[in-house]
């Protein structure tokens, strides 16, 4: 293998979003010395490759910084280490050649630790964690079908693997749950069970009816928005840390429920069970102790209070798919009870993507490219998406009812995923890739915009967004900028009005910004148009989403037959 150059290291830093170009002479000399040492180690190491299965993406809790001459750790044989080091340097060599898959994959696993690998070799733990990325980088390098995605360039292709890879075995999580809630919050006081439940229900009602960021249309309909998940967590933590109910088996309190407009339908006449309380309180304590998730606490609360758990897509009804880093390779989906429909599996940017046999492989790779690019400007969002079990369920049919979680529902394009939902369905029929041309919109991009709001913005209490988005929407609509002639699949008897336009404004305009194809949307169809005509919206979009060029639906521009004013495509 050719000797590494200082230009290679500097390019790697740039590709990974590293340090400034204003390097001093001393820094250059240090890098040159490190390059020499790394090159010598590579020449002495084996360049053979192995075929291994990706491992789970657990972030190491500790890192060490050995010198390049440090002998191998006793946990890995020298031969295995040489093989993986050889693959590591091959992958880095591919980065300078323009294939940035490994940079993206490694950052997704190691986070900021990956920047340390600019001037040192990985230790054994890091090599093992990167094993899956190294395998995929080796395979894509050999077949030239890599689909890299970074903050600066779009994936090169959507060529799919011709043979599904078997899903690897997953080591069960052995993390100990937090201690008993009484031990974690010893100051909590016991209160009568009925009073406890009523108090919790009233706090839930307050969150449910928090209209701080809502839009009320002249007809009385509402577009809701706001950091609801953040508010829920405040309620849960305050509740469990300050009180607990006297022991009960079951309790009914439906006659005490306030019959306000937004609250009266959320609790059916079901018994509240002690076991459900224990599950809820323990989930809150686990999340507070960083061994569980806030999503799980919210799911358990809805089970305790029977809060809209009757719809088929509620997360409590379905086992969650495990997450592994796949790179641009499609795997056989794990067989989960009731979810045998899903036979294909791929991941990217913290998002799981599954689908059935009739969903083309290209749809999986296209969806993966989209979510990687969409999150490239704010990579910290990826861990939040992953922690919350974000899953895209691709389907290729008339409605979402072909999916096991959504039997009987009539939505034809898809819908967003919220904190207590099992997944985000999206119809591959309306996606665009070479020789599967489609103009008008992309359900993965559109619904992912909504999902990032519900899963990420709500959790991080992104008030900057909530304070601005509906004002921008109203201004754009009233000034005739935003096209309102689109149709929606609304509930029977519901008529489309201003609240629906306001509610869809963000997802539609970001969708247009992402696709950046003239005429794919009736307004806000290109970045240039948005920047010129709706500049405040452009500023908000670019606060969260990338500005680097991306070629959505590669090759479709060659089919454009419009004149710059009237847009049309020859397909």
Protein Blocks (a to p, Z undefined) as FASTA:
>chain_A
ZZddfklmmmmmmmnopacfkbcfklmmmmmmmmmmmmmmmmmmccbdcdddddddddcf
bdcdddfklccdfkbcfklmmmmmmmmmmmmmmmmnopaklmmmmmmmnmmmlmmmmmcc
cdfklmmmmmmmmmmmmmmmmnopaccddfkbccfbfcdcfbdcddddddddfbdcdddf
klmmmmbccddfklmmmmmmmmmmmmmmmcklgccdfkopacdedjfklmmmmmmmmmmm
mgccdddfbdcfklmpccbfklmmmpccddddfklmmmmmmmmmmmmnopacfklmmmmm
mmmnopoklbfklmklpccdddddebjadcdddddehilmpmbdcdeehiacdddfklcf
klmmmmmmmmmmmmmmmmmlmmmmmmnopacdddddfblklpmklgoiabfkbccddfkb
fbdcddfklpccehiacehiafklmmmmmmmmmmmmmmnopaklmmmmmmmmmmmmmnom
acckbccdddehiacdfklmmmmmmmmmmmmmmnopghkambhkbfklmmmmmmmlmmmm
mmmmcfbdcdehehjlmmpcbehlagcddZZ
